[in-house]
């Protein structure tokens, strides 16, 4: 799957932090393989949304795209492409390829803005739409993406490259090997949880916000391990009037990242999803449109990761990690200016520069 990501990157004439990831999701909804296991929850949600939207209306060469945070995206300038993988004339699995996209409107390029207290101020939002139909580009869908972007040529080129790459993904995969790897990861997680037995751990963290935005308070996490399962109880403030709310897809990915780090397991599948149940008692970390925004990952999301990692350390009696959340450096579209809450001028300019390079 990594080779598909490398080919996708190489097909683009511009350089930006794509945060690209690939996955294979089974017809039962399990994430059988993924290049970054801590994105399993959001990828599974995106595939489920696409399947629910289109039902059985699929043919070879179809590719659906979406960026809706209520349907799995972790921020609005993230495009996910989904295509069926067929074997012997039947859909055997689903291929997924996801990437950051330079711009889809809103106050600022890249979808970060302290003014964006709702989804529409942040960027345009798309429900699942088929960008390729039987391998042919649907011009109206490509045009919708271009017309809602400050970087129309770069956005269009990236979206089409993403669609072509996800079609290639299915041709390269050995589904039997992927299934075997998934079973291996299931055993790995099961052993890690068996070592914990029946234990509990707790952690808390104050939400860090940019200057001028008051912190809405503290996030606390309680982990309980029993019967080979891990329950994650999260308490957070109510939905904020400031742009620090986080959607459930992003929150679930962050929990998975912290739990994997705490358990000390390296996974290549979404096996951990089979053992972890996250319960959000309050709205800040499971906000729906229009409240959830991209900045929530760098504010409330960091606090969630810190609290969950601390709770994991208490659970398995290991020192709490000092390193910054690994997912954050991979996901963010550029450097955040903590005096404003927006991407730095340099990072925003780099995103917009993709337009001048799109014709190369």
Residue pairs with C-beta under 8 A, 6 or more apart in sequence:
1 22
1 23
1 24
1 33
1 34
1 35
1 169
1 172
1 173
2 22
2 35
3 172
4 22
4 97
4 165
4 166
4 168
4 169
4 172
5 20
5 21
5 22
5 35
5 97
5 165
7 165
7 168
8 18
8 20
8 97
8 99
8 161
8 162
8 165
9 18
9 20
11 161
11 164
11 165
12 18
12 157
12 158
12 161
13 157
13 357
13 358
13 359
13 360
14 154
14 353
14 354
14 357
14 358
14 360
16 100
16 102
16 333
16 350
16 351
16 354
17 100
17 332
17 333
17 334
18 99
18 100
19 78
19 98
19 99
19 100
19 330
19 331
19 332
19 333
20 97
20 98
20 99
20 100
21 34
21 35
21 36
21 39
21 43
21 97
21 98
22 34
22 35
22 95
22 96
22 97
22 98
22 166
22 169
23 31
23 33
23 34
23 35
23 39
23 40
23 43
23 95
23 96
23 97
23 98
23 270
24 31
24 32
24 33
24 34
24 85
24 93
24 94
24 95
24 96
24 169
24 173
24 175
24 178
25 31
25 32
25 43
25 44
25 47
25 93
25 94
25 96
26 32
26 93
26 94
26 179
27 91
27 92
27 93
27 94
29 44
29 47
29 48
30 44
30 182
30 270
30 273
30 274
31 40
31 43
31 44
31 269
31 270
31 273
32 93
32 175
32 178
32 179
32 181
32 182
32 269
32 270
33 173
33 178
33 181
33 182
33 268
33 269
34 40
34 43
34 268
34 269
34 270
35 268
36 327
36 330
37 256
37 260
37 267
37 268
37 269
37 270
37 271
37 272
38 253
38 254
38 256
38 257
38 260
38 326
38 327
39 74
39 98
39 253
39 327
40 253
40 256
40 269
40 270
40 272
40 273
41 249
41 252
41 253
41 255
41 256
41 270
41 273
42 72
42 73
42 74
42 249
42 250
42 252
42 253
43 72
43 80
43 96
43 98
43 270
44 72
44 270
44 273
45 71
45 72
45 249
45 252
46 66
46 71
46 72
46 73
46 80
46 82
46 96
46 98
46 249
47 72
47 82
47 94
47 96
48 72
49 66
49 68
49 71
49 72
49 128
50 64
50 66
50 71
50 82
50 94
50 128
51 94
53 64
53 127
53 128
54 64
54 128
54 130
58 84
58 91
59 133
59 134
60 84
60 86
60 134
60 135
61 132
61 133
61 134
61 135
61 136
61 167
62 83
62 84
62 130
62 132
62 133
62 134
63 81
63 82
63 83
63 130
63 131
63 132
63 163
63 166
63 167
64 81
64 82
64 83
64 128
64 129
64 130
64 131
65 79
65 80
65 81
65 82
65 126
65 128
65 129
65 130
65 131
65 141
65 145
65 159
65 162
65 163
66 72
66 73
66 79
66 80
66 82
66 126
66 127
66 128
66 129
67 73
67 76
67 77
67 78
67 79
67 80
67 101
67 104
67 123
67 125
67 126
68 125
68 126
68 127
68 128
68 289
69 75
69 76
69 119
69 125
69 247
69 249
69 250
69 289
69 292
70 247
70 288
70 289
71 127
71 128
72 80
72 249
73 80
73 247
73 249
74 247
74 249
74 250
74 253
74 297
74 331
75 111
75 250
75 293
75 294
75 297
75 331
76 104
76 106
76 111
76 119
76 122
76 123
76 124
76 125
76 293
76 294
77 100
77 101
77 102
77 103
77 104
77 110
77 111
77 123
77 294
77 333
78 98
78 99
78 100
78 101
79 98
79 99
79 100
79 101
79 158
79 159
79 162
80 96
80 97
80 98
81 96
81 97
81 98
81 131
81 159
81 162
81 163
81 165
81 166
82 94
82 95
82 96
82 128
82 166
83 94
83 95
83 132
83 163
83 166
83 167
83 169
83 170
84 91
84 93
84 94
84 95
84 170
85 91
85 92
85 93
85 94
85 95
85 169
85 170
85 173
85 175
86 92
86 170
87 175
92 175
93 170
93 173
93 175
93 178
95 166
95 167
95 169
95 170
95 173
96 166
97 162
97 165
97 166
97 169
99 158
99 162
100 333
101 149
101 155
101 158
101 159
102 109
102 110
102 149
102 150
102 151
102 154
102 155
102 158
102 351
102 352
102 354
102 355
103 109
103 110
103 111
103 123
103 149
103 150
103 151
103 155
103 351
103 352
104 111
104 123
104 124
104 145
104 148
104 149
104 155
105 123
105 124
105 148
105 149
105 150
106 113
106 116
106 120
106 121
106 122
106 123
106 124
107 113
107 115
107 116
107 121
107 122
107 342
108 342
108 343
108 348
109 150
109 151
109 343
109 348
109 351
109 352
110 333
110 334
110 343
110 347
110 348
110 351
111 122
111 123
111 294
111 333
112 122
112 294
112 295
112 333
112 336
112 341
112 342
112 343
113 121
113 122
113 243
113 295
113 341
113 342
114 210
114 212
114 213
114 243
114 295
114 340
114 341
114 342
115 121
115 243
116 122
116 243
116 293
116 294
116 295
117 241
117 242
117 243
117 291
117 293
118 289
118 290
118 291
118 293
119 125
119 289
119 290
119 291
119 292
119 293
120 290
122 243
122 293
122 294
123 148
124 148
125 289
126 144
126 145
129 138
129 141
129 144
130 138
130 141
131 137
131 138
131 141
131 142
131 145
131 159
131 160
131 163
132 138
132 163
132 164
132 167
135 167
137 160
142 156
142 159
142 160
145 155
145 156
145 159
146 152
146 153
146 155
146 156
149 155
149 156
150 352
150 355
151 351
151 352
151 354
151 355
151 358
152 355
153 355
153 358
153 359
154 354
154 355
154 357
154 358
157 358
178 269
181 268
181 269
182 269
182 270
182 271
185 267
185 268
185 269
185 271
185 272
186 271
186 274
188 265
188 267
188 271
189 263
189 265
189 267
189 271
189 272
189 274
189 275
190 228
190 275
192 263
192 264
192 265
193 225
193 228
193 229
193 230
193 263
193 275
194 228
195 316
196 225
196 315
196 316
197 225
198 225
198 226
199 224
199 225
199 315
199 316
200 222
200 223
200 224
200 225
200 314
200 315
201 222
201 223
201 310
201 311
201 312
201 313
201 314
201 315
201 316
202 220
202 221
202 222
202 223
202 310
202 311
202 314
203 220
203 221
203 306
203 307
203 308
203 309
203 310
203 311
203 312
203 313
203 314
203 320
204 218
204 219
204 220
204 221
204 307
204 310
205 218
205 219
205 302
205 303
205 304
205 306
205 307
205 310
206 215
206 217
206 218
206 303
207 215
207 216
207 217
207 218
207 219
207 237
207 244
207 299
207 300
207 302
207 303
208 215
208 299
208 302
208 303
209 215
209 216
209 242
209 244
209 299
209 341
210 295
210 299
210 336
210 337
210 338
210 339
210 340
210 341
211 338
211 339
211 340
212 339
212 340
212 341
213 242
213 243
213 244
213 299
213 341
214 242
216 237
216 238
216 240
216 242
216 244
216 284
216 300
217 236
217 237
218 237
218 303
219 234
219 235
219 236
219 237
219 284
219 285
219 300
219 303
219 304
219 307
220 234
220 235
220 236
220 307
221 232
221 233
221 234
221 235
221 304
221 307
221 308
221 310
221 311
222 232
222 233
222 235
222 311
223 230
223 231
223 232
223 233
223 308
223 311
223 312
223 314
223 315
224 230
224 231
224 233
225 231
225 315
228 275
229 275
229 276
229 277
230 259
230 275
230 276
230 277
231 277
231 279
232 255
232 259
232 276
232 277
232 278
232 279
232 308
233 279
233 281
234 251
234 255
234 278
234 279
234 280
234 281
234 282
234 285
234 304
234 307
234 308
235 281
235 282
236 280
236 281
236 282
236 283
236 284
236 285
236 300
236 304
237 282
237 284
238 282
238 283
238 284
239 245
239 283
239 284
239 287
239 291
240 284
243 293
243 295
243 296
243 341
244 284
244 293
244 295
244 296
244 299
244 300
245 283
245 284
245 285
245 287
245 291
245 292
245 293
245 296
245 300
246 284
246 285
246 286
246 287
246 292
246 296
246 297
246 300
246 301
246 304
247 286
247 287
247 288
247 292
247 296
248 280
248 285
248 286
248 287
248 288
250 292
250 296
250 297
250 301
251 278
251 280
251 285
251 286
251 301
251 304
252 278
253 327
254 297
254 301
254 304
254 305
254 308
254 325
254 327
255 276
255 278
255 304
255 308
256 272
256 273
256 276
257 305
257 325
257 326
257 327
258 304
258 305
258 308
258 309
258 312
258 325
259 272
259 276
259 308
259 312
260 266
260 267
260 272
261 309
261 312
261 321
261 326
262 308
262 309
262 311
262 312
262 313
262 315
262 316
262 318
263 312
263 316
264 316
264 318
265 272
280 286
283 291
284 300
285 300
285 304
287 296
295 341
297 328
297 331
297 332
298 328
298 332
298 336
301 325
301 328
302 325
302 328
305 325
305 327
305 328
306 325
309 320
309 321
309 325
310 320
312 318
313 319
313 320
313 321
333 343
333 347
333 351
334 343
334 344
334 346
334 347
334 348
334 350
334 351
335 343
335 344
335 346
335 347
336 342
336 343
336 344
337 343
337 344
337 345
342 348
343 351
